[in-house]
Structure formats: structure tokens, C-alpha cells
């Protein structure tokens, strides 16, 4: 398993910044060309080598104005992005096939066509791919991909920070970048120019990290992803408290900030309409920039990521098997929450939580099991009957009241290995299965009857 690490350039002069920005801008044109020509059906089944050889033969490569290895690595990276978007669409197509096709042999045939890109010759699969595979495009003109054998690292003094030397534009020589780390990057590098800084992304083996040496626990635990906290486990322990406050505070800050920016934007537009271009330019330059906003967003994401991974580590500390809900699909509810609550929930980081569960479990050797999440927060964990949810409380029969996330975690643990409810069972069918189980339990109970039987009991057995 590989993990990504980021090093930052420090004290980079203006000449080097301009050289890197120019090279990244030209490579952005290469990336855009790949997406425009091969981002749809024309790119299915084509490798980056086929595209590279064709462009070298017809002279397209000579128009890029960058080094050969630089644009070739960019082509490879763009083709990989296109393939990733296509594979993500295939996941949705497989779910649609499972939902509609019941015959297992027909399913197997369709799955084989999807896997081997033979879906183009099947009208049903072609229709599904057109529905789920949206045509993408390139919006990145700030990246440089450097192959492992095309750069070198060195230090000016023993134990000092590392310098990175990468190829520049043709005829411009090497660009030497001082980094803020004493650990030399390895493998393929990705340089990203963002927020006035140069980021150097590289991958290392997860086995060398200290967290990989931490042992996992011995229990089997179910977890529910929450908003006020990162996770709640089936032992009623809450992990990552304070997530909701952090998300709500940042969302409220963005609301106020954007409202004020909108007012300033109106003032600038009115000033330009009056002919006062100097005032409009000053407002756009000093008040409507994005540099501080991007840096604040980066710090916020780092805080949320740290809190999330710490919570997942605390779960794995006591679990050898983690049973979690699959929240990769969107859920449409009928509850009206209001604009403010919807705005805050839009910042919910359930995708980050799912990624953290996968990464930490794989890194530390514990098992991660995904189950169907339908109705896990609406069922009594003891009787498996439907209960009434009011806010964060679940009111069950007999006057028992559960905290919703704690009840959901217990239900998620119990759903592991359920023979009737699989990961892709539709939520309508899940409700039917749960209701049928409740009805079967009720038929086994004695039915109260007002007529007393000859045996003297006020019950009737069926």
C-alpha cells in the first residue's frame, strides 16, 4: 500500500516560479487535448503509448513546446484519469444491472462485457454507460509530472534540507527547487503550483510508517458514521467528538464571508459602470482575491482529516474486524431541514471517513466489511422492530429510548452476514424483509382473546 506525502518549496525566487508556471501552463494544454480527443468513446481501449506514438508520427508533439518526457508523462496521467472516470461509471452500471437483471447467467454475461469494455456492442449497457459516464474535461494547468529517472536530489550540507532538480523548458536547463524537508522524495513526482507555493507530491510505502506497526484489537465492532462526531461504535463509544462543531463553524464563516464578498462585488461592478475603473480594480485586487480563502480552506481540511484519522485509529485499536455502512450512494429523504441545516450538512465529510476506514484498516491489518445501510437508524436493535425517531433519539417499544447513532452501530454489526439483506439490496426490499420478520415474530406470540377457553386461560394459541 502506498501513501502520499507532500513537501513544499521554500524561498523560491520569482524567475523559477515563472519558469515552473509556464511549463505547467503548456502541459495543461496537452492534458486538455487528451481529454478533448479521447475523453469519450474514442479513448476506450486506447493506451497512452498508442496516443503518444500517433502524436509523434503526425507532428502534434512538436507543437507542445515542452520536453519529450514531460508531455509523455502528462499524456499517461491524463489517460489514467479518463480510465478512472470510466471505471467509476462502471460501478453505477453494475448496480443498475443488479437491480434490473435477476437471471444470474445474464448478469455474469453483462458483467463480463462491462469488465472487458465490450459494453459498446450491447445496446442496454451502452445506454447505461451514456447515462452514468458523464463527459469530463481538464481544468488543471498547474501540474508537472516528473518521472523517477528525470530528476535528482541533493543537499548543500550534511543533514540539511533537500534540493530538487527537475528539467525545465527546452533550452532553459534544470530548475533547482529548495524543499522544506530533509527526506528526499522518491518515485514519480507531481509538482502542483497552488496558492503561491510549489507542492511536491510523492508516494512512500505504508509499511515504513509508525502507524503501520500499531497492533489492532481483537473485537468485532460495528460503526456508524456521524455528523456531530466521526464515528460511533457498537459499544456506545463516540470517536472524533467535535466534528459537527468544526463543520458548522466553518460553514457559518463561509456564509458570512461570501455575503460580504457579494456586496463588495456589487460595489466594484457599479464603480466600473460609472467609469471609475481605478476603484473597481482596487476592490478586485485587495478585497476579492482567493489566496487567503484557499489557505484557510487547506487548513480546515487538514484539521478535519486529522480528526477523522485519529477517530478511525481509535476504533481499530480495539477491533480486528470493523463493520461499517456503505454510504457511497446518495439518499433522498423527505424531511425538510431548512436552508441553514442543508448548508451545514453539505460539508459532511462522509467520503473522507470512508477513505480513512479503508486506509487505516489496510495499513494496520484489520478487516473492513461494508453492509447495507438502509433503515439501520430506524430499527430497534433488540426487537428488530421499526421505532419512532425524533431528532437524535429512537423511541422503541416498552419505553426504551436509544441514541440514534448508537442504535445504528448495533444494527450495522448485526447486519453483517445477513443472508437476506446484501450490500446491493434496494432499500424498498430491505423494508419488506424487515417487516416480514416482524410479522413472523408476532404470529409466534399468543393472541389475546376476550373469550376464556375451556381450559380457563384467556389466550388463544395459533
C-alpha positions in Angstrom: 0.0 0.0 0.0 1.2 3.5 -0.9 0.5 6.8 0.8 1.1 10.2 -0.5 3.4 12.8 1.2 3.8 16.4 0.3 6.9 18.6 0.5 6.8 22.3 -0.1 9.3 24.6 -1.8 10.8 27.3 0.3 12.3 30.7 -0.7 11.7 30.1 -4.4 12.7 33.2 -6.4 10.5 34.8 -9.0 12.4 33.5 -12.0 12.0 29.9 -11.0 8.3 30.4 -10.2 7.7 31.9 -13.6 9.6 29.1 -15.3 7.5 26.4 -13.5 4.3 28.2 -14.1 5.0 28.5 -17.9 5.8 24.8 -18.1 2.7 23.8 -16.1 0.5 26.0 -18.4 1.9 24.4 -21.6 1.4 20.9 -20.1 -2.1 21.9 -19.2 -2.8 22.4 -22.9 -1.5 18.8 -23.5 -3.8 17.5 -20.8 -6.8 19.4 -22.3 -6.0 17.9 -25.8 -6.1 14.4 -24.4 -9.4 14.9 -22.7 -11.0 16.6 -25.8 -9.9 13.8 -28.2 -10.0 10.7 -26.0 -12.3 11.6 -23.1 -15.2 9.6 -24.5 -15.8 6.6 -26.8 -12.7 7.4 -28.9 -10.5 6.6 -25.9 -11.9 3.3 -24.9 -9.3 0.6 -25.3 -6.5 3.0 -26.2 -3.3 3.2 -24.1 -1.2 6.2 -23.6 1.6 4.6 -25.7 -0.7 4.4 -28.7 -1.6 8.1 -28.4 2.0 9.1 -27.8 3.2 7.2 -30.9 0.5 8.7 -33.1 1.3 12.3 -32.0 5.0 11.8 -32.6 4.2 10.4 -36.1 1.8 13.2 -37.2 3.9 16.1 -35.7 1.4 17.0 -33.0 4.1 16.6 -30.3 6.3 19.3 -31.9 3.7 21.9 -31.1 3.7 21.5 -27.4 6.9 23.4 -26.6 7.9 21.2 -23.7 10.4 18.4 -23.1 9.5 15.0 -24.5 9.4 13.2 -21.2 7.2 16.0 -19.6 4.4 15.7 -22.2 4.6 11.9 -22.4 4.1 11.7 -18.6 1.2 14.2 -18.9 -0.4 12.0 -21.5 -0.1 9.0 -19.3 -1.5 10.8 -16.3 -4.5 12.2 -18.3 -5.3 8.7 -19.8 -5.2 7.3 -16.3 -7.7 10.0 -15.2 -10.0 9.1 -18.1 -9.8 5.4 -17.2 -10.6 6.2 -13.6 -13.7 8.2 -14.5 -14.9 5.3 -16.8 -14.3 2.7 -14.0 -16.3 4.8 -11.6 -19.2 4.9 -14.0 -19.0 1.1 -14.3 -19.7 0.8 -10.6 -23.0 2.6 -11.1 -23.8 0.5 -14.2 -23.2 -2.8 -12.3 -25.6 -1.6 -9.6 -28.2 -0.9 -12.3 -27.7 -4.3 -13.8 -28.1 -6.0 -10.3 -31.3 -4.0 -9.8 -32.9 -5.0 -13.1 -31.5 -8.3 -14.1 -32.4 -11.3 -11.9 -31.0 -14.1 -14.0 -27.5 -14.9 -12.7 -26.2 -16.2 -16.1 -27.3 -13.0 -17.8 -25.8 -10.9 -15.0 -22.5 -12.8 -15.5 -22.5 -12.1 -19.2 -23.2 -8.4 -18.8 -20.5 -8.1 -16.0 -18.0 -9.7 -18.4 -18.9 -7.1 -21.1 -18.5 -4.3 -18.6 -15.2 -5.5 -17.4 -13.6 -6.1 -20.9 -15.1 -2.9 -22.4 -17.4 -4.9 -24.6 -20.4 -2.8 -23.5 -20.2 -0.7 -26.7 -21.7 -3.7 -28.6 -24.6 -4.1 -26.2 -27.4 -1.6 -26.6 -28.6 -1.9 -23.0 -25.1 -1.5 -21.5 -24.3 1.4 -23.9 -27.4 3.2 -22.7 -26.4 2.8 -19.1 -22.9 3.9 -19.8 -24.1 7.0 -21.5 -26.3 7.8 -18.5 -23.7 7.3 -15.9 -20.4 8.2 -17.7 -20.5 12.0 -18.0 -18.1 13.6 -20.4 -15.3 15.1 -18.4 -12.7 17.8 -19.2 -9.5 19.2 -18.0 -9.4 22.1 -15.5 -5.7 21.7 -14.4 -3.0 23.9 -15.8 -0.8 23.9 -12.7 0.7 20.4 -12.6 4.0 18.9 -13.8 4.6 15.2 -13.6 8.2 14.1 -13.4 9.4 10.6 -14.0 11.6 8.9 -11.4 14.7 8.9 -13.5 14.4 12.5 -14.7 15.2 14.4 -11.5 17.9 14.3 -8.8 18.0 15.4 -5.2 21.0 16.7 -3.3 21.9 18.6 -0.1 24.2 21.6 0.3 25.4 20.4 3.8 25.2 17.2 5.7 21.8 16.9 7.5 20.4 19.9 5.7 17.2 20.3 3.7 16.9 18.6 0.3 17.1 20.4 -3.0 15.2 19.1 -6.1 16.5 19.5 -9.6 14.0 18.9 -12.4 14.1 19.5 -16.2 12.8 22.9 -17.3 11.6 24.1 -20.7 13.7 23.1 -23.8 16.9 25.1 -23.8 16.4 26.5 -20.3 18.3 23.9 -18.3 17.4 22.5 -14.9 15.2 24.2 -12.3 16.6 23.7 -8.8 14.0 23.9 -6.0 14.8 24.0 -2.3 12.4 21.9 -0.2 11.4 22.2 3.5 12.3 18.6 4.3 15.4 16.6 4.9 13.7 13.5 3.4 14.4 13.1 -0.3 11.3 12.3 -2.4 11.3 9.1 -4.4 9.4 7.7 -7.3 7.3 9.7 -9.8 6.7 13.3 -8.6 3.8 15.6 -9.1 4.5 19.3 -8.8 1.4 21.4 -8.1 1.6 25.2 -8.2 -1.2 26.3 -5.8 -1.7 29.3 -3.6 1.6 30.9 -4.5 3.5 27.8 -3.4 5.0 24.8 -5.1 3.9 21.4 -3.7 5.9 18.2 -4.4 3.7 15.1 -4.1 5.3 11.7 -3.9 4.4 8.3 -2.6 6.0 6.1 0.0 5.4 2.6 1.2 2.9 2.5 4.1 4.8 -0.3 5.8 7.6 2.2 6.8 5.1 4.4 8.7 4.9 4.2 12.5 1.1 3.8 12.4 1.5 0.6 10.4 3.3 -1.0 13.3 0.4 -0.3 15.8 -1.4 -3.6 16.5 -5.2 -3.8 16.0 -7.7 -5.0 18.6 -9.4 -8.4 19.0 -13.1 -7.5 18.9 -15.6 -7.2 16.1 -17.2 -3.8 16.1 -19.9 -2.0 14.1 -19.5 1.7 13.4 -21.9 4.4 12.3 -20.7 7.5 10.5 -22.0 10.6 12.3 -22.1 14.3 11.8 -21.5 15.6 15.4 -18.7 13.0 15.8 -16.8 11.0 13.2 -17.8 7.5 14.4 -20.0 5.8 16.9 -19.2 2.1 17.6 -21.5 -0.7 18.7 -20.1 -0.5 22.3 -21.6 3.0 22.5 -18.3 4.8 22.4 -18.1 8.1 20.4 -14.9 8.8 18.4 -13.9 12.1 17.0 -16.1 14.4 19.0 -16.3 17.9 17.9 -16.6 17.2 14.1 -20.0 18.8 13.9 -18.9 22.0 15.7 -15.9 22.2 13.4 -18.0 21.8 10.2 -20.8 24.1 11.4 -18.3 26.9 12.4 -16.6 26.8 9.0 -19.9 26.7 7.1 -21.2 29.7 9.0 -17.9 31.6 8.4 -18.1 30.9 4.7 -21.7 32.1 4.6 -20.9 35.5 6.3 -17.7 35.9 4.2 -19.4 35.2 0.9 -22.2 37.6 1.7 -19.7 40.4 2.3 -17.8 39.5 -0.8 -21.0 39.7 -2.8 -21.7 43.2 -1.6 -18.1 44.3 -2.5 -18.5 42.7 -5.9 -21.7 44.8 -6.5 -19.8 47.9 -5.4 -17.0 47.1 -7.9 -19.4 46.5 -10.7 -21.2 49.7 -10.1 -18.0 51.6 -9.9 -16.9 50.2 -13.3 -20.3 51.1 -14.8 -19.7 54.7 -13.7 -16.3 54.7 -15.3 -14.3 54.6 -12.1 -12.1 51.7 -13.2 -9.4 52.5 -10.6 -11.7 51.9 -7.7 -13.1 48.7 -9.3 -9.5 47.4 -9.9 -8.5 48.2 -6.3 -11.5 46.2 -4.9 -10.8 43.3 -7.1 -7.2 43.3 -6.2 -7.3 43.8 -2.5 -10.8 42.6 -1.4 -11.9 39.9 -3.8 -8.8 37.7 -4.1 -8.8 34.0 -3.3 -5.4 33.4 -1.8 -6.4 33.8 1.9 -9.6 31.8 1.3 -7.7 28.9 -0.3 -5.2 28.8 2.6 -7.9 28.8 5.2 -9.7 26.0 3.3 -6.5 24.0 3.2 -6.0 24.4 7.0 -9.6 23.5 7.6 -9.3 20.3 5.5 -6.2 19.3 7.4 -7.9 19.7 10.7 -10.9 17.6 9.6 -8.6 15.0 8.1 -6.5 14.7 11.3 -9.6 14.4 13.5 -11.1 11.7 11.2 -8.0 9.6 11.0 -7.4 9.8 14.8 -11.0 8.6 15.3 -10.6 5.7 12.9 -7.3 4.7 14.6 -9.1 4.6 18.0 -11.7 2.2 16.6 -9.0 -0.1 15.0 -7.2 -0.1 18.4 -9.8 -2.4 19.7 -11.2 -4.1 16.6 -9.9 -6.8 14.3 -13.0 -6.5 12.1 -14.8 -3.2 11.5 -18.3 -3.4 10.1 -19.4 -0.1 8.5 -22.2 1.1 6.4 -21.8 1.7 2.7 -22.6 5.4 2.1 -21.3 5.5 -1.5 -24.8 6.1 -2.8 -26.9 9.2 -2.3 -30.1 9.0 -0.3 -33.0 11.2 -0.9 -35.1 11.9 2.1 -38.5 13.6 2.5 -37.6 15.6 5.7 -37.4 19.3 5.3 -34.5 20.6 7.3 -34.3 24.2 6.2 -31.6 26.1 4.2 -29.2 26.5 7.2 -29.2 22.9 8.1 -28.9 21.8 4.5 -25.9 24.2 4.1 -24.2 22.7 7.1 -24.9 19.1 6.0 -23.4 19.8 2.6 -20.0 20.0 4.3 -20.4 16.5 5.8 -17.2 14.5 5.2 -18.6 11.0 4.9 -16.3 10.4 1.9 -13.2 11.2 3.9 -14.5 8.9 6.7 -14.9 6.0 4.3 -11.5 6.6 2.8 -9.9 6.7 6.3 -11.6 3.4 7.3 -10.2 1.8 4.2 -6.7 3.2 4.6 -6.3 2.5 8.3 -7.8 -1.0 8.1 -5.5 -2.0 5.3 -2.5 -0.4 6.8 -2.9 -2.0 10.2 -4.1 -5.4 9.0 -7.7 -5.3 10.3 -10.7 -6.3 8.1 -13.3 -3.8 6.9 -16.7 -5.2 6.0 -19.3 -2.9 4.3 -23.0 -3.6 4.8 -26.3 -2.2 3.5 -27.2 1.0 5.5 -30.9 1.0 4.8 -33.1 1.6 7.9 -30.2 0.9 10.4 -31.1 4.1 12.2 -34.8 3.4 12.4 -34.9 -0.1 13.8 -34.9 -1.2 17.5 -31.6 -3.2 17.9 -33.2 -5.5 20.5 -36.6 -6.4 18.9 -35.7 -5.5 15.3 -39.0 -3.7 15.0 -39.4 -0.3 13.5 -39.2 2.5 16.0 -40.0 6.2 16.0 -37.1 8.6 15.5 -37.3 12.1 17.0 -34.1 14.1 16.4 -31.2 12.1 17.7 -33.4 9.8 19.8 -35.0 6.5 18.8 -38.2 5.7 20.8 -38.7 1.9 20.9 -41.4 -0.3 22.3 -41.6 -0.6 26.1 -40.5 3.0 26.6 -36.8 2.2 25.7 -35.0 5.2 24.2 -31.8 4.8 22.2 -29.4 7.3 20.9 -29.8 7.1 17.1 -26.1 6.6 16.2 -25.6 4.0 18.9 -28.6 2.1 17.8 -27.4 2.3 14.2 -24.0 1.0 15.1 -25.5 -2.1 16.8 -27.8 -2.7 13.8 -24.9 -2.4 11.4 -22.9 -5.0 13.4 -26.0 -7.4 13.4 -26.4 -6.9 9.6 -23.1 -8.4 8.8 -23.7 -11.9 7.4 -27.5 -11.3 7.0 -28.5 -13.9 4.3 -31.4 -11.8 3.0 -30.0 -8.2 3.0 -26.9 -7.9 0.8 -24.9 -4.8 0.1 -26.9 -4.0 -3.1 -30.4 -4.9 -1.9 -32.7 -2.0 -2.7 -34.0 -0.1 0.3 -37.6 -0.9 -0.6 -36.8 -4.6 -0.5 -34.9 -4.1 2.8 -38.1 -2.6 4.4 -40.2 -5.6 3.1 -37.7 -8.1 4.6 -37.7 -6.3 8.0 -41.5 -6.1 8.0 -41.8 -9.8 7.1 -39.6 -10.7 10.0 -41.6 -8.6 12.4 -44.8 -10.2 11.2 -43.4 -13.7 11.7 -42.4 -12.8 15.3 -45.9 -11.6 16.0 -47.5 -14.8 14.7 -45.5 -16.8 17.2 -46.8 -14.9 20.1 -50.1 -15.8 21.9 -53.0 -13.8 20.6 -55.1 -12.1 23.3 -58.8 -13.1 23.2 -61.7 -11.8 25.3 -63.3 -15.3 25.4 -62.0 -17.6 28.0 -61.1 -21.0 26.7 -62.4 -24.2 28.4 -59.0 -24.7 30.0 -59.5 -21.4 31.9 -56.9 -19.4 30.0 -57.6 -16.1 28.4 -55.3 -16.8 25.4 -55.7 -18.5 22.1 -52.7 -20.3 20.6 -52.3 -20.4 16.8 
